[in-house]
Amino acid sequence: MRQINKVAVLGAGVMGAAIAAHLANAGLEVLLLDLVPESAGNNRSVVAQRAVAALLESKPAALYLPDYARYIEIGNFEDDAQRLKECDWVIEVVVENLEVKKRLLQDVVVPNLSESAVLSTNTSGLSVNELAQVLPASLRPRFMVTHFFNPPRYMRLMEMVPCAETDLGTFKAMAGFLRRRLGKGVVFAKDTPNFIANRIGTYAGAATWRHMEEMGLTVEEVDAVTGQAMARPKTATFALWDLVGIDTVVRVMDNSYQLLGGDDERELFRVPESVRRMVADGLTGRKGKGGFFKRETVDGVSTKFFYDPTTGAYRPAASPKFASVGAAKQVDDPAARVRTLIQGDDKGARLAWCTLRDTLIYTVKRIPEIADDVVNVDNAMRWGYNWELGPFELLDAIGVAAFVARAGNDGVAVPQLLNEVESFYRTEDGKRLFYSITEREWREVPRSDGEISLTLLKSAGNVVERNSAASLVDLGDGVFCLEFHSKMNTIGNDTLSMIQKGVRRTEQEGIGMVIANEGSLFSAGANLMLIAMAVAEGAWDDLNLTVRAFQRAMMAIKYAKVPVVAAPHALVMGGGCETCLHADAINAHAETYMGLVEIGVGLIPAGGGTKEMALRAIRLAEEQDADVMPFILKNYRNIAMAKVSTSAADLMRMGLMRPGDGISLALDRRIHDAKLKSIALSANYRPGRPATDLKAPGRSIAASIKTQLWNLEEGGFISAYDRYLASGIADVITGGDVPAGTMITEEHLLDLEREMFLKFCGQKKTLERIQHMLKKGRPLRN
């Protein structure tokens, strides 16, 4: 397979355009083509043109940055088909109709495709072998399914399916490209209806519907059970149907029912008549007039309603509570959470058990029909449906023997396999093994090139330092990884202690450090509960010491004798952001949402974040021999407006990442890439020293900022307390109450930060903001 630099996307519908956007995110040249509508006039590529325009308005955003739209060229099938010869990969993404796809492949693709290009179809379940029948024999070795999940930027899953003649080398090379360049989690499926994820996911939803009716539950009660308590996303079952489109769910179920003639549970895929009526009435979910849930304004208040399938009417949401669900939500570990849920004795626990029981039994029976092994099935459900545990991981979590016994008590037969195995996964000597159902032996779980698993390294004894909140893990080659593992990876005293220990240990025994973890988020920032307790108790001396310790830890990172590279991912809030800002370099996952958000809880970034933003502005102005004010204002707004990046690429624009920092689209490569960056920096590393020659922006810039704040308050855009906090931040970032050009030090900025932090902590409204965040999980505007 030749290098892929340019890709043609055939079909500029919602999915085709979104795929084109993600290809542009990866830096690939894209040619987006669609039909010429009868009303086109002189603008024959209007369909593709409108699709690109819609990308710029899409929510959630399909592009990392709006500017990336320039990587997408537009055209149409009639005038630009010959341009397919320029492309290294052509993806067909037209409507999910076998005959339409066949005609496009015959009429547009076959006459124009280059002799070395890869051709793929984006289908959620049509037969790749039937589509291959219209292709010449010479093209079939380069033909396959590449099924993107929607939205392509955010959904990690990529289902790949070869046709009978697909060349194995091309197929594997394409899988490697999709993992590395597009950041996809690739699973290998078979040419069966709806492949893996939608086959199992649709069954799970249908089984849930059956038990809902049997138990007389509402859709609202079902979603209260089948979400996070069951180690699944908040969208649970019916909010998920609303999200993907109820009409889409109906199409997938109809496709399953029609094509799965030999499936022993085919009848479960029969679409309930009440669901068909919803679609006929335009109740297709979020994109329609409503779905299983909708919001309406009642007496000036936004009110949530849920659909009652028995009456066809909406009812006010009642926020149902189940003791089993409440108990499960207190448990962080997903395996223990599921066990807690199904061990309850209420209707919620019974629903959870019955739906899991049926889904897991069905899944076991589907191997090797839909996939060759349990790993592909589990990955498909985790990456495509965002389950925290795949079906076979769930069986291990419940305990295979316990599962079989309980199903037996229900009078439900289980596949013989479940009577023969104790588990489907185990870890030995730093390797994760899975039980191969087809070969009846244990095999190592395949790993992608460049994948580093901290979990496996720790199981192999690579932990060199550890406490309750953080660890230092040996990555090999002289590089150590500082890993946070507190609740939500918040930063408290134990974390700060491990930062100091980790830096010293790496300086003595290694050549570089990476800061990374495998949690669902990089860090939620400083431990707010500890701050709230200290404020409530008036423990000002303790709070002062804690802030000093935080600042010292950040400075230890910044001025270590070895290079430190941060590898953030997902949410990186407050103190987590400050940790990254003090590293020599950042190698972020593409989906990194980072910001200095402390003003939302009535505080100032005091772990060196405000200091670092001031220092960077001052240095940039010096380098460009320019006025410091524009640089200070930009960095000030990041803090005062609690800006959070929309992607890692956005961090560059915000100034939180710098030239030389890197971005990994593949989540499981980011630690490896950060390690390589650390090694590269170590070759001729020169540790820095705390700055002592900074020219303070001065009180005049702070005064200018405060004038703008006054105007904002007068206009009703910010509260009086917002103005008070933002004014304090302005005083710190400009170097204090000194004339412009006054020589200050990095330590002076840290002192200002700390003093302002303590001042803010003494305000009643700040304590209110902290307590509201802890209780509600969102900022308070007071």
Secondary structure in CASP SS format (residue, H / E / C, confidence):
PFRMAT SS
TARGET T0000
AUTHOR 0000-0000-0000
METHOD secondary structure of the structure
MODEL  1
M C 1.00
R C 1.00
Q C 1.00
I C 1.00
N C 1.00
K E 1.00
V E 1.00
A E 1.00
V E 1.00
L E 1.00
G C 1.00
A C 1.00
G C 1.00
V H 1.00
M H 1.00
G H 1.00
A H 1.00
A H 1.00
I H 1.00
A H 1.00
A H 1.00
H H 1.00
L H 1.00
A H 1.00
N H 1.00
A C 1.00
G C 1.00
L C 1.00
E E 1.00
V E 1.00
L E 1.00
L E 1.00
L E 1.00
D E 1.00
L C 1.00
V C 1.00
P C 1.00
E C 1.00
S C 1.00
A C 1.00
G C 1.00
N C 1.00
N C 1.00
R C 1.00
S C 1.00
V H 1.00
V H 1.00
A H 1.00
Q H 1.00
R H 1.00
A H 1.00
V H 1.00
A H 1.00
A H 1.00
L H 1.00
L C 1.00
E C 1.00
S C 1.00
K C 1.00
P C 1.00
A C 1.00
A C 1.00
L C 1.00
Y C 1.00
L C 1.00
P H 1.00
D H 1.00
Y H 1.00
A H 1.00
R H 1.00
Y H 1.00
I E 1.00
E E 1.00
I E 1.00
G E 1.00
N E 1.00
F H 1.00
E H 1.00
D H 1.00
D H 1.00
A H 1.00
Q H 1.00
R H 1.00
L H 1.00
K H 1.00
E H 1.00
C C 1.00
D C 1.00
W E 1.00
V E 1.00
I E 1.00
E E 1.00
V C 1.00
V C 1.00
V C 1.00
E C 1.00
N C 1.00
L H 1.00
E H 1.00
V H 1.00
K H 1.00
K H 1.00
R H 1.00
L H 1.00
L H 1.00
Q H 1.00
D H 1.00
V H 1.00
V H 1.00
V C 1.00
P C 1.00
N C 1.00
L C 1.00
S C 1.00
E C 1.00
S C 1.00
A C 1.00
V E 1.00
L E 1.00
S E 1.00
T E 1.00
N C 1.00
T C 1.00
S C 1.00
G C 1.00
L C 1.00
S C 1.00
V H 1.00
N H 1.00
E H 1.00
L H 1.00
A H 1.00
Q C 1.00
V C 1.00
L C 1.00
P C 1.00
A C 1.00
S C 1.00
L C 1.00
R H 1.00
P H 1.00
R H 1.00
F E 1.00
M E 1.00
V E 1.00
T E 1.00
H E 1.00
F E 1.00
F C 1.00
N C 1.00
P C 1.00
P C 1.00
R C 1.00
Y C 1.00
M C 1.00
R C 1.00
L E 1.00
M E 1.00
E E 1.00
M E 1.00
V E 1.00
P E 1.00
C C 1.00
A C 1.00
E C 1.00
T C 1.00
D C 1.00
L H 1.00
G H 1.00
T H 1.00
F H 1.00
K H 1.00
A H 1.00
M H 1.00
A H 1.00
G H 1.00
F H 1.00
L H 1.00
R H 1.00
R H 1.00
R C 1.00
L C 1.00
G C 1.00
K C 1.00
G E 1.00
V E 1.00
V E 1.00
F E 1.00
A C 1.00
K C 1.00
D C 1.00
T C 1.00
P C 1.00
N C 1.00
F C 1.00
I C 1.00
A H 1.00
N H 1.00
R H 1.00
I H 1.00
G H 1.00
T H 1.00
Y H 1.00
A H 1.00
G H 1.00
A H 1.00
A H 1.00
T H 1.00
W H 1.00
R H 1.00
H H 1.00
M H 1.00
E H 1.00
E H 1.00
M H 1.00
G C 1.00
L C 1.00
T C 1.00
V H 1.00
E H 1.00
E H 1.00
V H 1.00
D H 1.00
A H 1.00
V H 1.00
T C 1.00
G C 1.00
Q H 1.00
A H 1.00
M H 1.00
A C 1.00
R C 1.00
P C 1.00
K C 1.00
T C 1.00
A C 1.00
T C 1.00
F H 1.00
A H 1.00
L H 1.00
W H 1.00
D H 1.00
L H 1.00
V H 1.00
G C 1.00
I H 1.00
D H 1.00
T H 1.00
V H 1.00
V H 1.00
R H 1.00
V H 1.00
M H 1.00
D H 1.00
N H 1.00
S H 1.00
Y H 1.00
Q H 1.00
L H 1.00
L C 1.00
G C 1.00
G C 1.00
D C 1.00
D C 1.00
E C 1.00
R H 1.00
E H 1.00
L H 1.00
F H 1.00
R C 1.00
V C 1.00
P C 1.00
E H 1.00
S H 1.00
V H 1.00
R H 1.00
R H 1.00
M H 1.00
V H 1.00
A H 1.00
D C 1.00
G C 1.00
L C 1.00
T C 1.00
G E 1.00
R C 1.00
K C 1.00
G C 1.00
K C 1.00
G E 1.00
G C 1.00
F C 1.00
F E 1.00
K E 1.00
R E 1.00
E E 1.00
T E 1.00
V E 1.00
D C 1.00
G C 1.00
V E 1.00
S E 1.00
T E 1.00
K E 1.00
F E 1.00
F E 1.00
Y E 1.00
D E 1.00
P C 1.00
T C 1.00
T C 1.00
G C 1.00
A E 1.00
Y E 1.00
R E 1.00
P E 1.00
A C 1.00
A C 1.00
S C 1.00
P C 1.00
K C 1.00
F C 1.00
A H 1.00
S H 1.00
V H 1.00
G H 1.00
A H 1.00
A H 1.00
K C 1.00
Q C 1.00
V C 1.00
D C 1.00
D C 1.00
P H 1.00
A H 1.00
A H 1.00
R H 1.00
V H 1.00
R H 1.00
T H 1.00
L H 1.00
I H 1.00
Q C 1.00
G C 1.00
D C 1.00
D C 1.00
K H 1.00
G H 1.00
A H 1.00
R H 1.00
L H 1.00
A H 1.00
W H 1.00
C H 1.00
T H 1.00
L H 1.00
R H 1.00
D H 1.00
T H 1.00
L H 1.00
I H 1.00
Y H 1.00
T H 1.00
V H 1.00
K H 1.00
R C 1.00
I C 1.00
P C 1.00
E C 1.00
I C 1.00
A C 1.00
D C 1.00
D C 1.00
V H 1.00
V H 1.00
N H 1.00
V H 1.00
D H 1.00
N H 1.00
A H 1.00
M H 1.00
R H 1.00
W H 1.00
G H 1.00
Y C 1.00
N C 1.00
W C 1.00
E C 1.00
L C 1.00
G C 1.00
P H 1.00
F H 1.00
E H 1.00
L H 1.00
L H 1.00
D H 1.00
A H 1.00
I H 1.00
G C 1.00
V H 1.00
A H 1.00
A H 1.00
F H 1.00
V H 1.00
A H 1.00
R H 1.00
A H 1.00
G H 1.00
N H 1.00
D C 1.00
G C 1.00
V C 1.00
A C 1.00
V C 1.00
P C 1.00
Q H 1.00
L H 1.00
L H 1.00
N H 1.00
E C 1.00
V C 1.00
E C 1.00
S C 1.00
F C 1.00
Y E 1.00
R E 1.00
T E 1.00
E E 1.00
D C 1.00
G C 1.00
K E 1.00
R E 1.00
L E 1.00
F E 1.00
Y E 1.00
S E 1.00
I C 1.00
T C 1.00
E C 1.00
R C 1.00
E E 1.00
W E 1.00
R E 1.00
E E 1.00
V C 1.00
P C 1.00
R C 1.00
S C 1.00
D C 1.00
G C 1.00
E C 1.00
I C 1.00
S C 1.00
L H 1.00
T H 1.00
L H 1.00
L H 1.00
K H 1.00
S H 1.00
A C 1.00
G C 1.00
N C 1.00
V E 1.00
V E 1.00
E E 1.00
R E 1.00
N C 1.00
S C 1.00
A C 1.00
A E 1.00
S E 1.00
L E 1.00
V E 1.00
D E 1.00
L E 1.00
G E 1.00
D C 1.00
G C 1.00
V E 1.00
F E 1.00
C E 1.00
L E 1.00
E E 1.00
F E 1.00
H C 1.00
S C 1.00
K H 1.00
M H 1.00
N H 1.00
T C 1.00
I E 1.00
G C 1.00
N H 1.00
D H 1.00
T H 1.00
L H 1.00
S H 1.00
M H 1.00
I H 1.00
Q H 1.00
K H 1.00
G H 1.00
V H 1.00
R H 1.00
R H 1.00
T H 1.00
E H 1.00
Q H 1.00
E H 1.00
G C 1.00
I C 1.00
G E 1.00
M E 1.00
V E 1.00
I E 1.00
A C 1.00
N C 1.00
E C 1.00
G C 1.00
S C 1.00
L C 1.00
F C 1.00
S E 1.00
A C 1.00
G C 1.00
A E 1.00
N C 1.00
L H 1.00
M H 1.00
L H 1.00
I H 1.00
A H 1.00
M H 1.00
A H 1.00
V H 1.00
A H 1.00
E H 1.00
G C 1.00
A C 1.00
W H 1.00
D H 1.00
D H 1.00
L H 1.00
N H 1.00
L H 1.00
T H 1.00
V H 1.00
R H 1.00
A H 1.00
F H 1.00
Q H 1.00
R H 1.00
A H 1.00
M H 1.00
M H 1.00
A H 1.00
I H 1.00
K H 1.00
Y C 1.00
A C 1.00
K C 1.00
V C 1.00
P C 1.00
V E 1.00
V E 1.00
A E 1.00
A C 1.00
P C 1.00
H C 1.00
A E 1.00
L E 1.00
V E 1.00
M E 1.00
G C 1.00
G H 1.00
G H 1.00
C H 1.00
E H 1.00
T H 1.00
C H 1.00
L H 1.00
H C 1.00
A C 1.00
D C 1.00
A E 1.00
I E 1.00
N E 1.00
A E 1.00
H E 1.00
A C 1.00
E C 1.00
T E 1.00
Y E 1.00
M E 1.00
G E 1.00
L C 1.00
V C 1.00
E H 1.00
I H 1.00
G H 1.00
V H 1.00
G C 1.00
L C 1.00
I C 1.00
P C 1.00
A C 1.00
G C 1.00
G C 1.00
G H 1.00
T H 1.00
K H 1.00
E H 1.00
M H 1.00
A H 1.00
L H 1.00
R H 1.00
A H 1.00
I H 1.00
R H 1.00
L H 1.00
A H 1.00
E H 1.00
E H 1.00
Q C 1.00
D C 1.00
A C 1.00
D C 1.00
V C 1.00
M H 1.00
P H 1.00
F H 1.00
I H 1.00
L H 1.00
K H 1.00
N H 1.00
Y H 1.00
R H 1.00
N H 1.00
I H 1.00
A H 1.00
M C 1.00
A C 1.00
K C 1.00
V C 1.00
S C 1.00
T C 1.00
S C 1.00
A H 1.00
A H 1.00
D H 1.00
L H 1.00
M H 1.00
R H 1.00
M H 1.00
G C 1.00
L C 1.00
M C 1.00
R C 1.00
P C 1.00
G C 1.00
D C 1.00
G E 1.00
I E 1.00
S E 1.00
L C 1.00
A C 1.00
L H 1.00
D H 1.00
R H 1.00
R H 1.00
I H 1.00
H H 1.00
D H 1.00
A H 1.00
K H 1.00
L H 1.00
K H 1.00
S H 1.00
I H 1.00
A H 1.00
L H 1.00
S H 1.00
A C 1.00
N C 1.00
Y C 1.00
R C 1.00
P C 1.00
G C 1.00
R C 1.00
P C 1.00
A C 1.00
T C 1.00
D C 1.00
L E 1.00
K E 1.00
A C 1.00
P C 1.00
G C 1.00
R H 1.00
S H 1.00
I H 1.00
A H 1.00
A H 1.00
S H 1.00
I H 1.00
K H 1.00
T H 1.00
Q H 1.00
L H 1.00
W H 1.00
N H 1.00
L H 1.00
E H 1.00
E H 1.00
G C 1.00
G C 1.00
F C 1.00
I C 1.00
S C 1.00
A H 1.00
Y H 1.00
D H 1.00
R H 1.00
Y H 1.00
L H 1.00
A H 1.00
S H 1.00
G H 1.00
I H 1.00
A H 1.00
D H 1.00
V H 1.00
I H 1.00
T C 1.00
G C 1.00
G C 1.00
D C 1.00
V C 1.00
P C 1.00
A C 1.00
G C 1.00
T C 1.00
M E 1.00
I E 1.00
T C 1.00
E H 1.00
E H 1.00
H H 1.00
L H 1.00
L H 1.00
D H 1.00
L H 1.00
E H 1.00
R H 1.00
E H 1.00
M H 1.00
F H 1.00
L H 1.00
K H 1.00
F H 1.00
C H 1.00
G C 1.00
Q C 1.00
K H 1.00
K H 1.00
T H 1.00
L H 1.00
E H 1.00
R H 1.00
I H 1.00
Q H 1.00
H H 1.00
M H 1.00
L H 1.00
K H 1.00
K H 1.00
G C 1.00
R C 1.00
P C 1.00
L C 1.00
R C 1.00
N C 1.00
END
